[in-house]
């Protein structure tokens, strides 16, 4: 069971309120354990981190921990290594005292740490779409929030992922029609954290008329999601068992989401989205094996001769080809970081949008020429190109990959 002090630490770090924390009084005499650890927020080139400063008898060492993992690390240190902590926030100085059995006493005093450091002021997290402290029913049912609106310590990463996704969606809502019901499809929806989040944002909070379809191959997962949607009263959210490539129930869709659809299943989802005239596409690829077997170039042999490097390069080449093909067809494409690389290497999201005006401009021959040169240079033949062949310019025989 999560205790109040654990929730407090998670909230202080998650909201950027922690100014400094000093952990002391080690639980045991251990040569490898620092008698004191001081934790401070710091801005690095790639984001907000927390510096853990370990004070030993004759040295001081440092460890910079990314903000999403910092709360868990502090909690672990207090549970296993230390019996006391002094946490400074703008609102209060909080002292945590632990008994030998691990029970915590919490003492609050007026703040002595002052306001948040000026050099971190611009790093404060922007207001999350799903704010902590206000319980979202679907997050409670999925075990991410308590009924009081507090995020469980072990679910912080998932909570941040959901908010990150909704932030990305919010940025492109202007591309979706507002004069009719929206049709949204989530291919490979899985347990549907993001599907439920999308419905909550658009149907519950924004009161938009929408119809969302979640599709997955796992019947037990679909049954779970269907029961939860019914329990929540989400009557315009339905879940179906089915394969992306074989799904033919729609003739049009406004938005298509695909999260970790494996290998060319991502291409099938992108092709469906284009053929349906989707205004917004949000795709997180996964398990990209197709081009690994195809890519070939003598100049790149130092890179391609190493299996790991070739695998990573092939994944990037796959998404570069996908993005460029979407640009050929009039989409504006962005490659965005979805989750931190520490969580998973599959952290890229393809976001593509197309307004009616962009759609009327037709094919971009400049982008097609770039794509052809790219394809020929790497001797590749991506599945998405073949799936969209009827919409793309004719492929000249002399430029056929592999010839």
Secondary structure, DSSP 8 states (H G I E B T S, - for coil): ---HHHHHHHHHHHTT-EEEEEEEEESS--TTS-SEEEEEEEEETTEEEEEEEEE-SS-EEEEEEEHHHHHHHHHHHHHHTEEEEEEEESS-EEEEEE-TT--EEEEEE---S-S--GGGGGGS----SS-TTS--HHHHHTTSB-TTS-B-GGGHHHHHHHHHHHHHHHTTGGGS-SSS-EEEEEET-TT-HHHHHHHIIIIIIS---EEEEEEES-HHHHHHHHHHHHHHT-TTEEEEE--TTT--S-S--SEEEEEEEETTHHHHHHHHHHHTT-SEEEEEEE---TGGGT---GGGHHHHTSHHHHHHHHHHHHHHHHHHHHHHTT-EEEEEE-S-TTT-S--EEEEEE--HHHHHT---HHHHHHHHHHHHHHT---HHHHHTGGGS----GGG-TT-
